[in-house]
Amino acid sequence: MFSIPEQFSNATKANFESQFAIFSTLTNKAFEGVEKFVDLNLNAAKASLEESSATAKQLLAAKDPQEFFSLATAQAQPAAEKTLAYGRHLASIASTTGAEFSKAAETQIAETNRKVISLVDEVSKNAPAGTENAVAAFKSAIGNANAGYEQFAKTAKQAVESLESNLNQAVSQFTAAASKATAKK
């Protein structure tokens, strides 16, 4: 049987390891999201440069102003579609990264809570007589901390959902505007 100080020492070590694990997991998820974003931007920049070069060659080869404006107008629809695809891909990256971030955080927080509750139960079994009030206060503090973690998780999830909704709304508005603009030509 472990003494109470040893139990707290082991719990502190386990808590530190758990916090490090959550920090590491969340950092990895953030870097994965940034990596996807950078990859998307590099591919978009490369494609844009190639398309701009081809478009410039076509425009410079125009024989008269009417052909020039006709070629320029013809580029509007594909450019709008590519911009929409970029926006959707960006929204997908943000949504996926946010969901993975939330899932990793929830998993780690649940595991930490399980360990803390287990420790409190074990300590309360071995607590000396007369410490019932202290144990009850400690359990209450643990309950309040768990409620705080749950509220944080809910708030983070709501923030991700709000970001996703705003991105989808922006893409929808841009789609409508691009459709109107290209329909007028």
C-alpha positions in Angstrom: 0.0 0.0 0.0 1.3 3.4 -1.0 1.4 6.3 1.4 -0.6 9.4 0.5 2.4 11.5 -0.4 3.6 8.8 -2.7 0.2 8.6 -4.3 0.2 12.4 -4.9 3.7 12.3 -6.2 2.7 9.5 -8.7 -0.4 11.4 -9.6 1.5 14.6 -10.1 3.9 12.8 -12.4 1.1 11.2 -14.3 -0.7 14.6 -14.6 2.5 16.2 -15.9 2.9 13.4 -18.5 -0.7 13.7 -19.5 -0.4 17.5 -19.9 2.7 17.0 -22.0 0.9 14.4 -24.1 -2.0 16.8 -24.7 0.3 19.7 -25.6 2.3 17.4 -27.9 -0.9 16.1 -29.6 -2.4 19.5 -30.0 0.9 20.9 -31.4 1.1 18.1 -33.9 -2.5 18.7 -35.0 -1.8 22.4 -35.4 1.4 21.7 -37.4 -0.5 19.3 -39.6 -3.1 21.9 -40.3 -0.5 24.5 -41.1 1.3 22.0 -43.4 -1.9 21.4 -45.3 -2.5 25.2 -45.6 1.1 25.8 -46.8 0.8 23.0 -49.3 -2.5 24.3 -50.6 -1.1 27.8 -51.0 2.1 26.5 -52.8 0.0 24.5 -55.2 -2.4 27.4 -55.8 0.5 29.9 -56.3 2.2 27.5 -58.8 -1.0 26.9 -60.7 -1.8 30.6 -60.7 1.6 31.5 -62.0 1.4 28.9 -64.8 -2.2 30.0 -65.8 -1.2 33.7 -65.6 1.6 33.1 -68.0 -0.6 31.2 -70.4 -3.3 33.9 -70.2 -0.8 36.6 -70.8 0.5 34.9 -73.9 -3.0 34.5 -75.2 -3.8 38.2 -74.5 -0.6 39.4 -76.1 -1.4 37.3 -79.2 -4.8 39.0 -79.6 -5.2 40.7 -83.0 -7.6 43.4 -82.0 -9.2 44.9 -78.8 -12.4 43.0 -79.3 -10.5 39.7 -79.3 -8.5 40.9 -76.3 -11.6 41.7 -74.2 -13.3 38.5 -75.4 -10.3 36.4 -74.1 -10.2 38.4 -70.9 -13.9 37.9 -70.3 -13.6 34.1 -71.0 -11.0 33.8 -68.2 -13.5 35.2 -65.6 -15.5 32.0 -65.1 -12.6 29.6 -64.7 -10.8 32.0 -62.3 -14.0 32.3 -60.2 -14.4 28.6 -60.1 -10.7 28.1 -59.0 -11.2 30.7 -56.3 -14.2 28.9 -55.1 -12.4 25.6 -55.1 -9.6 27.2 -53.1 -12.0 28.6 -50.6 -13.8 25.2 -50.1 -10.4 23.5 -49.7 -9.3 26.1 -47.2 -12.6 25.7 -45.3 -12.2 21.9 -45.4 -8.6 22.2 -43.9 -9.8 24.5 -41.2 -12.8 22.3 -40.4 -10.8 19.1 -40.3 -8.0 20.5 -38.3 -10.5 22.0 -35.8 -12.3 18.7 -35.4 -9.1 16.8 -34.9 -7.9 19.4 -32.4 -11.2 19.1 -30.4 -11.1 15.3 -30.5 -7.5 15.1 -29.3 -8.2 17.6 -26.5 -11.4 15.8 -25.4 -9.6 12.5 -25.4 -6.7 13.7 -23.3 -8.9 15.7 -20.9 -11.1 12.6 -20.4 -8.1 10.5 -19.7 -6.7 13.0 -17.2 -10.1 13.2 -15.5 -10.3 9.5 -15.2 -6.8 9.3 -13.6 -7.6 12.2 -11.1 -10.9 10.6 -10.1 -9.2 7.3 -9.6 -6.5 8.9 -7.4 -9.1 10.8 -5.3 -11.0 7.6 -4.8 -7.9 5.7 -3.8 -6.7 8.5 -1.4 -10.1 8.8 0.2 -10.1 5.1 1.0 -6.8 5.5 2.8 -7.4 8.9 4.3 -7.1 9.1 8.1 -10.2 9.5 10.2 -11.4 13.1 10.5 -10.3 14.1 7.0 -13.7 13.5 5.4 -14.4 17.2 5.0 -11.0 17.8 3.3 -11.6 14.9 1.0 -15.1 16.2 0.2 -13.7 19.6 -0.6 -11.1 18.1 -2.8 -13.7 16.1 -4.7 -15.7 19.2 -5.1 -12.7 21.1 -6.5 -12.1 18.2 -8.9 -15.8 18.3 -10.0 -15.5 22.1 -10.5 -12.3 21.6 -12.6 -14.0 19.0 -14.7 -17.0 21.3 -15.3 -14.5 24.0 -16.4 -12.8 21.6 -18.8 -16.2 20.5 -20.2 -17.1 24.2 -20.7 -13.8 24.9 -22.4 -14.4 21.9 -24.7 -17.9 23.1 -25.5 -16.6 26.6 -26.2 -13.8 25.4 -28.4 -16.2 23.2 -30.3 -18.6 26.1 -30.8 -15.8 28.3 -32.0 -14.8 25.7 -34.6 -18.4 25.3 -35.7 -18.7 29.1 -36.0 -15.6 29.4 -38.0 -16.7 26.6 -40.3 -20.1 28.2 -40.7 -18.6 31.6 -41.5 -16.2 30.1 -44.0 -19.1 28.2 -45.7 -21.2 31.3 -45.7 -18.4 33.4 -47.2 -17.8 30.7 -49.9 -21.6 30.7 -50.7 -21.7 34.4 -51.0 -18.7 34.5 -53.2 -20.2 31.7 -55.3 -23.4 33.8 -55.8 -21.4 36.9 -56.6 -19.2 35.1 -59.1 -22.2 33.4 -60.7 -23.9 36.8 -61.2 -20.7 38.4 -62.5 -20.1 35.6 -65.1 -23.7 35.5 -66.1 -23.7 39.2 -67.1 -20.9 38.6 -69.6 
